[in-house]
Amino acid sequence: MNEKENIQDENLEQNENNQEQETAQEQAAELSQEEILSNKLAEANDKYARLVAEFDNYKKRTSKERVELIQTAGQGVISKLLTVLDDFDRALNAMATAQDVESVKQGVELVNNKFRKILENEGLKEMNVVGEAFDADFQEAITAIPAPNEDMKNKVIDVVEKGYTLNEKVIRFAKVVIGQ
């Protein structure tokens, strides 16, 4: 029986060793799962940090572009108006030595027409409101006076300051006198 007991003892030891090995393997498997999860978490954190940095750079870049656009928005119009400025300089020089007032007047009218044409091409339109019904969306009533006739009631009788639209948007309301 000693031999049988020895064999049983060896089998018991072997079973215990097998169980310890299985436990060690399970712990190793659990550690590898923890390592895998921690690696995935580290990758996700890295991607998140890069995404936040990229978005921050995007915001800075678009903000900078917006500031540059605002600063240079009028450059095209101003470049076109430089010719009008040159014409005004020539008119002023001509007025200093001019003997004929009519030619100076015609020159100033030409410069005025050129100036207005450039502004019209850029989308600026003058409001012609005399005789039209008062519209608070386009006009600002300065005062009201008795209407000269019944047809002119609640209509614009006079314009104190012209109104303008830029690409169909009011940029300055016409200041008007209306009839009552």
N, CA and C atoms as an extended XYZ file, in Angstrom:
540
Properties=species:S:1:pos:R:3:atomname:S:1:resname:S:1:resid:I:1 pbc="F F F"
N         0.792       -1.165        0.000 N   MET     1
C         0.000        0.000        0.000 CA  MET     1
C         0.843        1.241        0.000 C   MET     1
N         1.954        1.110        0.444 N   ASN     2
C         2.857        2.246        0.446 CA  ASN     2
C         3.061        2.776       -0.969 C   ASN     2
N         3.131        1.758       -1.821 N   GLU     3
C         3.344        2.160       -3.194 CA  GLU     3
C         2.110        2.877       -3.729 C   GLU     3
N         0.942        2.352       -3.345 N   LYS     4
C        -0.290        2.967       -3.757 CA  LYS     4
C        -0.415        4.353       -3.157 C   LYS     4
N        -0.031        4.498       -1.942 N   GLU     5
C        -0.093        5.806       -1.299 CA  GLU     5
C         0.873        6.771       -1.964 C   GLU     5
N         2.019        6.278       -2.333 N   ASN     6
C         3.007        7.128       -3.009 CA  ASN     6
C         2.458        7.606       -4.349 C   ASN     6
N         1.793        6.680       -5.050 N   ILE     7
C         1.235        7.043       -6.352 CA  ILE     7
C         0.119        8.063       -6.157 C   ILE     7
N        -0.700        7.844       -5.134 N   GLN     8
C        -1.781        8.788       -4.863 CA  GLN     8
C        -1.215       10.144       -4.457 C   GLN     8
N        -0.158       10.108       -3.643 N   ASP     9
C         0.480       11.378       -3.249 CA  ASP     9
C         1.039       12.100       -4.478 C   ASP     9
N         1.664       11.337       -5.366 N   GLU    10
C         2.228       11.944       -6.579 CA  GLU    10
C         1.103       12.516       -7.448 C   GLU    10
N        -0.002       11.760       -7.542 N   ASN    11
C        -1.143       12.234       -8.339 CA  ASN    11
C        -1.735       13.499       -7.726 C   ASN    11
N        -1.805       13.500       -6.381 N   LEU    12
C        -2.308       14.694       -5.705 CA  LEU    12
C        -1.398       15.890       -5.971 C   LEU    12
N        -0.107       15.665       -5.875 N   GLU    13
C         0.862       16.739       -6.128 CA  GLU    13
C         0.756       17.207       -7.569 C   GLU    13
N         0.595       16.253       -8.464 N   GLN    14
C         0.498       16.600       -9.882 CA  GLN    14
C        -0.795       17.399      -10.134 C   GLN    14
N        -1.875       16.988       -9.512 N   ASN    15
C        -3.135       17.733       -9.648 CA  ASN    15
C        -2.997       19.144       -9.093 C   ASN    15
N        -2.340       19.239       -7.941 N   GLU    16
C        -2.122       20.570       -7.354 CA  GLU    16
C        -1.257       21.426       -8.267 C   GLU    16
N        -0.198       20.814       -8.837 N   ASN    17
C         0.670       21.553       -9.771 CA  ASN    17
C        -0.117       22.001      -10.998 C   ASN    17
N        -0.962       21.090      -11.494 N   ASN    18
C        -1.781       21.439      -12.664 CA  ASN    18
C        -2.726       22.593      -12.338 C   ASN    18
N        -3.326       22.534      -11.157 N   GLN    19
C        -4.235       23.599      -10.749 CA  GLN    19
C        -3.482       24.926      -10.594 C   GLN    19
N        -2.282       24.864      -10.045 N   GLU    20
C        -1.470       26.082       -9.893 CA  GLU    20
C        -1.093       26.640      -11.253 C   GLU    20
N        -0.760       25.746      -12.185 N   GLN    21
C        -0.411       26.200      -13.529 CA  GLN    21
C        -1.621       26.838      -14.222 C   GLN    21
N        -2.787       26.197      -14.068 N   GLU    22
C        -4.003       26.750      -14.653 CA  GLU    22
C        -4.322       28.117      -14.041 C   GLU    22
N        -4.159       28.224      -12.705 N   THR    23
C        -4.402       29.493      -12.037 CA  THR    23
C        -3.419       30.547      -12.545 C   THR    23
N        -2.176       30.167      -12.715 N   ALA    24
C        -1.151       31.088      -13.223 CA  ALA    24
C        -1.486       31.508      -14.649 C   ALA    24
N        -1.966       30.543      -15.467 N   GLN    25
C        -2.340       30.876      -16.840 CA  GLN    25
C        -3.538       31.817      -16.874 C   GLN    25
N        -4.520       31.565      -16.011 N   GLU    26
C        -5.691       32.441      -15.939 CA  GLU    26
C        -5.282       33.850      -15.525 C   GLU    26
N        -4.361       33.927      -14.536 N   GLN    27
C        -3.889       35.250      -14.105 CA  GLN    27
C        -3.141       35.933      -15.244 C   GLN    27
N        -2.359       35.154      -15.975 N   ALA    28
C        -1.631       35.717      -17.113 CA  ALA    28
C        -2.619       36.198      -18.172 C   ALA    28
N        -3.682       35.417      -18.416 N   ALA    29
C        -4.706       35.808      -19.374 CA  ALA    29
C        -5.404       37.082      -18.911 C   ALA    29
N        -5.719       37.154      -17.611 N   GLU    30
C        -6.347       38.354      -17.069 CA  GLU    30
C        -5.417       39.546      -17.195 C   GLU    30
N        -4.145       39.353      -16.923 N   LEU    31
C        -3.188       40.449      -17.067 CA  LEU    31
C        -3.103       40.881      -18.520 C   LEU    31
N        -3.107       39.932      -19.419 N   SER    32
C        -3.008       40.322      -20.819 CA  SER    32
C        -4.279       41.073      -21.247 C   SER    32
N        -5.451       40.696      -20.721 N   GLN    33
C        -6.660       41.441      -21.017 CA  GLN    33
C        -6.577       42.851      -20.433 C   GLN    33
N        -6.046       42.955      -19.230 N   GLU    34
C        -5.860       44.283      -18.626 CA  GLU    34
C        -4.894       45.113      -19.453 C   GLU    34
N        -3.817       44.461      -19.892 N   GLU    35
C        -2.849       45.183      -20.721 CA  GLU    35
C        -3.487       45.618      -22.039 C   GLU    35
N        -4.285       44.721      -22.622 N   ILE    36
C        -4.951       45.059      -23.883 CA  ILE    36
C        -5.887       46.246      -23.678 C   ILE    36
N        -6.669       46.188      -22.613 N   LEU    37
C        -7.597       47.289      -22.338 CA  LEU    37
C        -6.865       48.589      -22.037 C   LEU    37
N        -5.783       48.499      -21.287 N   SER    38
C        -5.028       49.724      -20.982 CA  SER    38
C        -4.376       50.278      -22.245 C   SER    38
N        -3.926       49.391      -23.148 N   ASN    39
C        -3.366       49.856      -24.423 CA  ASN    39
C        -4.440       50.545      -25.269 C   ASN    39
N        -5.634       49.928      -25.294 N   LYS    40
C        -6.729       50.542      -26.050 CA  LYS    40
C        -7.106       51.895      -25.460 C   LYS    40
N        -7.128       51.969      -24.136 N   LEU    41
C        -7.429       53.235      -23.477 CA  LEU    41
C        -6.367       54.282      -23.802 C   LEU    41
N        -5.110       53.873      -23.788 N   ALA    42
C        -4.026       54.808      -24.108 CA  ALA    42
C        -4.149       55.288      -25.550 C   ALA    42
N        -4.498       54.396      -26.474 N   GLU    43
C        -4.683       54.784      -27.877 CA  GLU    43
C        -5.853       55.750      -28.017 C   GLU    43
N        -6.955       55.440      -27.335 N   ALA    44
C        -8.122       56.324      -27.405 CA  ALA    44
C        -7.795       57.701      -26.833 C   ALA    44
N        -7.074       57.744      -25.727 N   ASN    45
C        -6.679       59.029      -25.138 CA  ASN    45
C        -5.772       59.801      -26.077 C   ASN    45
N        -4.867       59.090      -26.756 N   ASP    46
C        -3.955       59.732      -27.699 CA  ASP    46
C        -4.743       60.318      -28.881 C   ASP    46
N        -5.677       59.514      -29.417 N   LYS    47
C        -6.492       60.008      -30.523 CA  LYS    47
C        -7.303       61.218      -30.096 C   LYS    47
N        -7.864       61.158      -28.895 N   TYR    48
C        -8.658       62.274      -28.379 CA  TYR    48
C        -7.796       63.528      -28.247 C   TYR    48
N        -6.615       63.384      -27.690 N   ALA    49
C        -5.722       64.535      -27.510 CA  ALA    49
C        -5.341       65.138      -28.863 C   ALA    49
N        -5.077       64.274      -29.836 N   ARG    50
C        -4.724       64.775      -31.176 CA  ARG    50
C        -5.911       65.484      -31.824 C   ARG    50
N        -7.097       64.912      -31.644 N   LEU    51
C        -8.295       65.518      -32.205 CA  LEU    51
C        -8.567       66.887      -31.587 C   LEU    51
N        -8.407       66.992      -30.286 N   VAL    52
C        -8.603       68.281      -29.609 CA  VAL    52
C        -7.578       69.297      -30.113 C   VAL    52
N        -6.329       68.863      -30.262 N   ALA    53
C        -5.289       69.776      -30.750 CA  ALA    53
C        -5.572       70.200      -32.191 C   ALA    53
N        -6.027       69.264      -33.014 N   GLU    54
C        -6.341       69.581      -34.396 CA  GLU    54
C        -7.513       70.559      -34.479 C   GLU    54
N        -8.533       70.350      -33.651 N   PHE    55
C        -9.678       71.259      -33.634 CA  PHE    55
C        -9.260       72.647      -33.157 C   PHE    55
N        -8.407       72.703      -32.162 N   ASP    56
C        -7.917       73.983      -31.658 CA  ASP    56
C        -7.152       74.718      -32.768 C   ASP    56
N        -6.309       73.992      -33.500 N   ASN    57
C        -5.576       74.599      -34.619 CA  ASN    57
C        -6.545       75.093      -35.692 C   ASN    57
N        -7.598       74.313      -35.955 N   TYR    58
C        -8.604       74.706      -36.941 CA  TYR    58
C        -9.280       76.017      -36.517 C   TYR    58
N        -9.669       76.098      -35.235 N   LYS    59
C       -10.310       77.318      -34.745 CA  LYS    59
C        -9.378       78.514      -34.881 C   LYS    59
N        -8.117       78.337      -34.526 N   LYS    60
C        -7.159       79.439      -34.631 CA  LYS    60
C        -6.986       79.865      -36.083 C   LYS    60
N        -6.887       78.877      -36.992 N   ARG    61
C        -6.671       79.183      -38.403 CA  ARG    61
C        -7.875       79.914      -38.987 C   ARG    61
N        -9.094       79.433      -38.698 N   THR    62
C       -10.277       80.098      -39.246 CA  THR    62
C       -10.466       81.481      -38.637 C   THR    62
N       -10.127       81.639      -37.374 N   SER    63
C       -10.222       82.956      -36.742 CA  SER    63
C        -9.250       83.927      -37.419 C   SER    63
N        -8.053       83.461      -37.673 N   LYS    64
C        -7.037       84.297      -38.332 CA  LYS    64
C        -7.495       84.653      -39.746 C   LYS    64
N        -8.050       83.673      -40.480 N   GLU    65
C        -8.541       83.935      -41.829 CA  GLU    65
C        -9.685       84.939      -41.812 C   GLU    65
N       -10.566       84.840      -40.811 N   ARG    66
C       -11.695       85.761      -40.698 CA  ARG    66
C       -11.195       87.181      -40.454 C   ARG    66
N       -10.204       87.336      -39.580 N   VAL    67
C        -9.645       88.658      -39.304 CA  VAL    67
C        -9.011       89.230      -40.569 C   VAL    67
N        -8.264       88.395      -41.298 N   GLU    68
C        -7.647       88.859      -42.544 CA  GLU    68
C        -8.697       89.251      -43.572 C   GLU    68
N        -9.783       88.474      -43.646 N   LEU    69
C       -10.842       88.781      -44.591 CA  LEU    69
C       -11.495       90.114      -44.255 C   LEU    69
N       -11.747       90.350      -42.980 N   ILE    70
C       -12.363       91.611      -42.562 CA  ILE    70
C       -11.432       92.783      -42.864 C   ILE    70
N       -10.147       92.588      -42.631 N   GLN    71
C        -9.198       93.678      -42.851 CA  GLN    71
C        -9.039       94.005      -44.328 C   GLN    71
N        -9.184       93.009      -45.190 N   THR    72
C        -8.971       93.243      -46.617 CA  THR    72
C       -10.271       93.238      -47.411 C   THR    72
N       -11.424       93.206      -46.748 N   ALA    73
C       -12.711       93.119      -47.438 CA  ALA    73
C       -12.934       94.304      -48.369 C   ALA    73
N       -12.587       95.477      -47.948 N   GLY    74
C       -12.815       96.668      -48.751 CA  GLY    74
C       -11.716       96.966      -49.744 C   GLY    74
N       -10.713       96.125      -49.818 N   GLN    75
C        -9.552       96.403      -50.675 CA  GLN    75
C        -9.952       96.563      -52.137 C   GLN    75
N       -10.823       95.699      -52.637 N   GLY    76
C       -11.226       95.782      -54.043 CA  GLY    76
C       -11.939       97.081      -54.347 C   GLY    76
N       -12.863       97.468      -53.486 N   VAL    77
C       -13.616       98.703      -53.693 CA  VAL    77
C       -12.687       99.909      -53.585 C   VAL    77
N       -11.841       99.894      -52.597 N   ILE    78
C       -10.927      101.031      -52.410 CA  ILE    78
C        -9.975      101.153      -53.601 C   ILE    78
N        -9.519      100.023      -54.118 N   SER    79
C        -8.647      100.070      -55.299 CA  SER    79
C        -9.368      100.719      -56.477 C   SER    79
N       -10.654      100.399      -56.643 N   LYS    80
C       -11.429      100.996      -57.734 CA  LYS    80
C       -11.658      102.486      -57.491 C   LYS    80
N       -11.779      102.882      -56.220 N   LEU    81
C       -12.031      104.287      -55.902 CA  LEU    81
C       -10.773      105.154      -56.013 C   LEU    81
N        -9.615      104.532      -56.096 N   LEU    82
C        -8.379      105.319      -56.224 CA  LEU    82
C        -8.375      106.159      -57.501 C   LEU    82
N        -8.994      105.632      -58.564 N   THR    83
C        -9.068      106.431      -59.800 CA  THR    83
C        -9.928      107.675      -59.583 C   THR    83
N       -10.989      107.544      -58.791 N   VAL    84
C       -11.836      108.704      -58.480 CA  VAL    84
C       -11.055      109.706      -57.644 C   VAL    84
N       -10.269      109.212      -56.705 N   LEU    85
C        -9.438      110.091      -55.890 CA  LEU    85
C        -8.441      110.854      -56.772 C   LEU    85
N        -7.853      110.154      -57.725 N   ASP    86
C        -6.942      110.827      -58.663 CA  ASP    86
C        -7.676      111.899      -59.464 C   ASP    86
N        -8.905      111.585      -59.895 N   ASP    87
C        -9.694      112.566      -60.651 CA  ASP    87
C       -10.012      113.789      -59.793 C   ASP    87
N       -10.330      113.564      -58.522 N   PHE    88
C       -10.588      114.698      -57.624 CA  PHE    88
C        -9.329      115.548      -57.450 C   PHE    88
N        -8.178      114.914      -57.331 N   ASP    89
C        -6.927      115.686      -57.222 CA  ASP    89
C        -6.716      116.545      -58.465 C   ASP    89
N        -6.948      115.965      -59.638 N   ARG    90
C        -6.793      116.733      -60.879 CA  ARG    90
C        -7.811      117.885      -60.926 C   ARG    90
N        -9.035      117.616      -60.471 N   ALA    91
C       -10.062      118.671      -60.475 CA  ALA    91
C        -9.677      119.801      -59.538 C   ALA    91
N        -9.161      119.460      -58.362 N   LEU    92
C        -8.733      120.504      -57.422 CA  LEU    92
C        -7.590      121.333      -58.000 C   LEU    92
N        -6.644      120.681      -58.654 N   ASN    93
C        -5.545      121.419      -59.281 CA  ASN    93
C        -6.065      122.310      -60.407 C   ASN    93
N        -7.031      121.801      -61.153 N   ALA    94
C        -7.589      122.596      -62.250 CA  ALA    94
C        -8.386      123.778      -61.710 C   ALA    94
N        -9.048      123.605      -60.587 N   MET    95
C        -9.847      124.704      -60.018 CA  MET    95
C        -8.941      125.840      -59.529 C   MET    95
N        -7.731      125.508      -59.118 N   ALA    96
C        -6.831      126.548      -58.611 CA  ALA    96
C        -6.464      127.551      -59.693 C   ALA    96
N        -6.393      127.110      -60.922 N   THR    97
C        -5.983      128.005      -62.013 CA  THR    97
C        -7.070      128.207      -63.058 C   THR    97
N        -8.256      127.715      -62.826 N   ALA    98
C        -9.323      127.744      -63.834 CA  ALA    98
C        -9.898      129.144      -63.992 C   ALA    98
N       -10.134      129.504      -65.235 N   GLN    99
C       -10.779      130.767      -65.564 CA  GLN    99
C       -12.251      130.515      -65.903 C   GLN    99
N       -12.509      129.304      -66.421 N   ASP   100
C       -13.858      128.948      -66.856 CA  ASP   100
C       -14.513      128.052      -65.808 C   ASP   100
N       -15.526      128.586      -65.122 N   VAL   101
C       -16.213      127.845      -64.060 CA  VAL   101
C       -17.018      126.691      -64.648 C   VAL   101
N       -17.542      126.867      -65.843 N   GLU   102
C       -18.368      125.821      -66.459 CA  GLU   102
C       -17.563      124.548      -66.717 C   GLU   102
N       -16.330      124.654      -67.146 N   SER   103
C       -15.511      123.457      -67.406 CA  SER   103
C       -15.173      122.741      -66.096 C   SER   103
N       -14.943      123.504      -65.023 N   VAL   104
C       -14.685      122.911      -63.709 CA  VAL   104
C       -15.932      122.177      -63.234 C   VAL   104
N       -17.091      122.805      -63.435 N   LYS   105
C       -18.347      122.189      -63.036 CA  LYS   105
C       -18.559      120.873      -63.790 C   LYS   105
N       -18.307      120.845      -65.071 N   GLN   106
C       -18.451      119.634      -65.879 CA  GLN   106
C       -17.470      118.556      -65.420 C   GLN   106
N       -16.257      118.966      -65.084 N   GLY   107
C       -15.253      118.008      -64.604 CA  GLY   107
C       -15.678      117.360      -63.285 C   GLY   107
N       -16.198      118.181      -62.363 N   VAL   108
C       -16.658      117.654      -61.075 CA  VAL   108
C       -17.852      116.725      -61.284 C   VAL   108
N       -18.746      117.057      -62.202 N   GLU   109
C       -19.885      116.193      -62.513 CA  GLU   109
C       -19.405      114.851      -63.085 C   GLU   109
N       -18.390      114.886      -63.922 N   LEU   110
C       -17.832      113.636      -64.480 CA  LEU   110
C       -17.256      112.756      -63.369 C   LEU   110
N       -16.534      113.371      -62.448 N   VAL   111
C       -15.956      112.621      -61.327 CA  VAL   111
C       -17.072      112.047      -60.453 C   VAL   111
N       -18.104      112.844      -60.199 N   ASN   112
C       -19.246      112.390      -59.403 CA  ASN   112
C       -19.929      111.191      -60.071 C   ASN   112
N       -20.156      111.288      -61.382 N   ASN   113
C       -20.800      110.185      -62.107 CA  ASN   113
C       -19.939      108.920      -62.075 C   ASN   113
N       -18.635      109.101      -62.236 N   LYS   114
C       -17.724      107.949      -62.181 CA  LYS   114
C       -17.763      107.294      -60.797 C   LYS   114
N       -17.751      108.124      -59.783 N   PHE   115
C       -17.805      107.635      -58.397 CA  PHE   115
C       -19.085      106.837      -58.155 C   PHE   115
N       -20.214      107.401      -58.557 N   ARG   116
C       -21.508      106.728      -58.381 CA  ARG   116
C       -21.582      105.428      -59.182 C   ARG   116
N       -21.018      105.417      -60.373 N   LYS   117
C       -21.038      104.214      -61.221 CA  LYS   117
C       -20.240      103.085      -60.567 C   LYS   117
N       -19.106      103.402      -59.982 N   ILE   118
C       -18.301      102.389      -59.291 CA  ILE   118
C       -19.080      101.814      -58.118 C   ILE   118
N       -19.719      102.683      -57.344 N   LEU   119
C       -20.508      102.223      -56.200 CA  LEU   119
C       -21.704      101.375      -56.642 C   LEU   119
N       -22.343      101.754      -57.746 N   GLU   120
C       -23.463      100.957      -58.281 CA  GLU   120
C       -22.983       99.573      -58.702 C   GLU   120
N       -21.827       99.511      -59.322 N   ASN   121
C       -21.273       98.222      -59.753 CA  ASN   121
C       -20.946       97.321      -58.564 C   ASN   121
N       -20.715       97.930      -57.412 N   GLU   122
C       -20.436       97.162      -56.196 CA  GLU   122
C       -21.714       96.782      -55.461 C   GLU   122
N       -22.872       97.190      -55.999 N   GLY   123
C       -24.146       96.789      -55.416 CA  GLY   123
C       -24.857       97.872      -54.635 C   GLY   123
N       -24.325       99.083      -54.611 N   LEU   124
C       -24.958      100.183      -53.880 CA  LEU   124
C       -26.050      100.804      -54.740 C   LEU   124
N       -27.230      100.972      -54.152 N   LYS   125
C       -28.331      101.610      -54.870 CA  LYS   125
C       -28.914      102.708      -53.991 C   LYS   125
N       -29.212      103.825      -54.640 N   GLU   126
C       -29.835      104.951      -53.956 CA  GLU   126
C       -31.345      104.735      -53.946 C   GLU   126
N       -31.980      105.021      -52.806 N   MET   127
C       -33.431      104.888      -52.710 CA  MET   127
C       -34.088      106.149      -53.246 C   MET   127
N       -35.008      105.985      -54.182 N   ASN   128
C       -35.820      107.095      -54.679 CA  ASN   128
C       -37.213      106.924      -54.088 C   ASN   128
N       -37.514      107.721      -53.071 N   VAL   129
C       -38.739      107.483      -52.305 CA  VAL   129
C       -39.744      108.633      -52.345 C   VAL   129
N       -39.420      109.722      -52.972 N   VAL   130
C       -40.330      110.865      -53.008 CA  VAL   130
C       -41.602      110.462      -53.757 C   VAL   130
N       -42.743      110.719      -53.120 N   GLY   131
C       -44.035      110.409      -53.722 CA  GLY   131
C       -44.515      108.996      -53.436 C   GLY   131
N       -43.676      108.153      -52.829 N   GLU   132
C       -44.075      106.781      -52.512 CA  GLU   132
C       -44.661      106.723      -51.104 C   GLU   132
N       -45.400      105.659      -50.843 N   ALA   133
C       -45.975      105.456      -49.517 CA  ALA   133
C       -44.844      105.246      -48.507 C   ALA   133
N       -45.053      105.776      -47.296 N   PHE   134
C       -44.045      105.627      -46.246 CA  PHE   134
C       -43.903      104.153      -45.869 C   PHE   134
N       -42.661      103.683      -45.810 N   ASP   135
C       -42.368      102.288      -45.449 CA  ASP   135
C       -41.260      102.313      -44.394 C   ASP   135
N       -41.593      101.924      -43.170 N   ALA   136
C       -40.633      101.975      -42.056 CA  ALA   136
C       -39.474      100.998      -42.249 C   ALA   136
N       -39.601      100.054      -43.163 N   ASP   137
C       -38.503       99.123      -43.424 CA  ASP   137
C       -37.377       99.783      -44.213 C   ASP   137
N       -37.680      100.898      -44.887 N   PHE   138
C       -36.680      101.565      -45.715 CA  PHE   138
C       -36.484      103.038      -45.370 C   PHE   138
N       -37.403      103.602      -44.608 N   GLN   139
C       -37.350      105.034      -44.343 CA  GLN   139
C       -37.516      105.329      -42.866 C   GLN   139
N       -36.990      106.465      -42.487 N   GLU   140
C       -37.138      106.957      -41.118 CA  GLU   140
C       -37.808      108.327      -41.216 C   GLU   140
N       -38.967      108.447      -40.596 N   ALA   141
C       -39.706      109.708      -40.667 CA  ALA   141
C       -39.104      110.697      -39.675 C   ALA   141
N       -38.643      111.814      -40.188 N   ILE   142
C       -38.077      112.869      -39.351 CA  ILE   142
C       -39.195      113.745      -38.803 C   ILE   142
N       -40.109      114.069      -39.683 N   THR   143
C       -41.238      114.908      -39.283 CA  THR   143
C       -42.409      114.658      -40.225 C   THR   143
N       -43.541      115.124      -39.819 N   ALA   144
C       -44.735      115.033      -40.657 CA  ALA   144
C       -45.301      116.433      -40.810 C   ALA   144
N       -45.696      116.739      -42.025 N   ILE   145
C       -46.278      118.056      -42.298 CA  ILE   145
C       -47.642      117.832      -42.946 C   ILE   145
N       -48.490      118.865      -42.953 N   PRO   146
C       -49.776      118.707      -43.634 CA  PRO   146
C       -49.552      118.408      -45.117 C   PRO   146
N       -50.263      117.425      -45.622 N   ALA   147
C       -50.111      117.034      -47.025 CA  ALA   147
C       -50.661      118.125      -47.936 C   ALA   147
N       -49.955      118.428      -49.038 N   PRO   148
C       -50.445      119.466      -49.950 CA  PRO   148
C       -51.765      119.071      -50.617 C   PRO   148
N       -51.998      117.779      -50.773 N   ASN   149
C       -53.288      117.314      -51.301 CA  ASN   149
C       -53.589      115.945      -50.691 C   ASN   149
N       -54.799      115.495      -50.935 N   GLU   150
C       -55.269      114.246      -50.314 CA  GLU   150
C       -54.441      113.035      -50.779 C   GLU   150
N       -53.919      113.051      -51.989 N   ASP   151
C       -53.138      111.926      -52.528 CA  ASP   151
C       -51.798      111.747      -51.807 C   ASP   151
N       -51.279      112.788      -51.196 N   MET   152
C       -49.950      112.733      -50.570 CA  MET   152
C       -49.989      112.347      -49.092 C   MET   152
N       -51.176      112.014      -48.570 N   LYS   153
C       -51.261      111.599      -47.171 CA  LYS   153
C       -50.528      110.267      -46.995 C   LYS   153
N       -49.711      110.192      -45.928 N   ASN   154
C       -48.885      109.013      -45.599 CA  ASN   154
C       -47.907      108.649      -46.711 C   ASN   154
N       -47.528      109.646      -47.486 N   LYS   155
C       -46.517      109.443      -48.528 CA  LYS   155
C       -45.341      110.372      -48.259 C   LYS   155
N       -44.212      110.043      -48.854 N   VAL   156
C       -42.993      110.833      -48.665 CA  VAL   156
C       -43.108      112.106      -49.498 C   VAL   156
N       -42.961      113.227      -48.803 N   ILE   157
C       -43.040      114.529      -49.475 CA  ILE   157
C       -41.642      115.036      -49.810 C   ILE   157
N       -40.698      114.852      -48.899 N   ASP   158
C       -39.333      115.351      -49.108 CA  ASP   158
C       -38.343      114.390      -48.466 C   ASP   158
N       -37.107      114.387      -48.989 N   VAL   159
C       -36.034      113.552      -48.447 CA  VAL   159
C       -34.989      114.470      -47.836 C   VAL   159
N       -34.738      114.299      -46.534 N   VAL   160
C       -33.739      115.099      -45.832 CA  VAL   160
C       -32.350      114.489      -46.049 C   VAL   160
N       -32.284      113.162      -45.994 N   GLU   161
C       -31.023      112.432      -46.208 CA  GLU   161
C       -31.340      111.177      -47.008 C   GLU   161
N       -30.632      110.985      -48.109 N   LYS   162
C       -30.904      109.845      -48.986 CA  LYS   162
C       -30.608      108.526      -48.268 C   LYS   162
N       -31.367      107.513      -48.639 N   GLY   163
C       -31.142      106.170      -48.125 CA  GLY   163
C       -30.466      105.316      -49.186 C   GLY   163
N       -29.747      104.278      -48.727 N   TYR   164
C       -29.017      103.410      -49.659 CA  TYR   164
C       -29.192      101.948      -49.271 C   TYR   164
N       -29.183      101.100      -50.308 N   THR   165
C       -29.157       99.651      -50.094 CA  THR   165
C       -27.888       99.106      -50.722 C   THR   165
N       -27.356       98.088      -50.093 N   LEU   166
C       -26.187       97.402      -50.632 CA  LEU   166
C       -26.595       95.949      -50.829 C   LEU   166
N       -26.664       95.546      -52.095 N   ASN   167
C       -27.109       94.192      -52.446 CA  ASN   167
C       -28.448       93.872      -51.800 C   ASN   167
N       -29.390       94.794      -51.955 N   GLU   168
C       -30.773       94.658      -51.479 CA  GLU   168
C       -30.916       94.724      -49.956 C   GLU   168
N       -29.873       95.061      -49.229 N   LYS   169
C       -29.948       95.209      -47.778 CA  LYS   169
C       -29.770       96.689      -47.440 C   LYS   169
N       -30.652       97.209      -46.605 N   VAL   170
C       -30.593       98.626      -46.243 CA  VAL   170
C       -29.345       98.873      -45.401 C   VAL   170
N       -28.511       99.801      -45.873 N   ILE   171
C       -27.333      100.170      -45.068 CA  ILE   171
C       -27.496      101.568      -44.470 C   ILE   171
N       -28.413      102.344      -45.045 N   ARG   172
C       -28.775      103.627      -44.441 CA  ARG   172
C       -30.220      103.932      -44.809 C   ARG   172
N       -31.021      104.152      -43.786 N   PHE   173
C       -32.426      104.472      -43.996 CA  PHE   173
C       -32.552      105.894      -44.529 C   PHE   173
N       -33.499      106.101      -45.416 N   ALA   174
C       -33.762      107.448      -45.932 CA  ALA   174
C       -34.483      108.231      -44.855 C   ALA   174
N       -34.008      109.424      -44.565 N   LYS   175
C       -34.668      110.295      -43.586 CA  LYS   175
C       -35.614      111.195      -44.382 C   LYS   175
N       -36.905      111.051      -44.057 N   VAL   176
C       -37.909      111.679      -44.917 CA  VAL   176
C       -38.915      112.501      -44.116 C   VAL   176
N       -39.615      113.355      -44.866 N   VAL   177
C       -40.734      114.125      -44.342 CA  VAL   177
C       -41.974      113.530      -44.985 C   VAL   177
N       -42.961      113.200      -44.155 N   ILE   178
C       -44.173      112.585      -44.699 CA  ILE   178
C       -45.360      113.520      -44.555 C   ILE   178
N       -46.331      113.317      -45.406 N   GLY   179
C       -47.541      114.138      -45.364 CA  GLY   179
C       -48.596      113.502      -44.471 C   GLY   179
N       -49.336      114.400      -43.761 N   GLN   180
C       -50.431      113.910      -42.887 CA  GLN   180
C       -51.740      114.467      -43.298 C   GLN   180
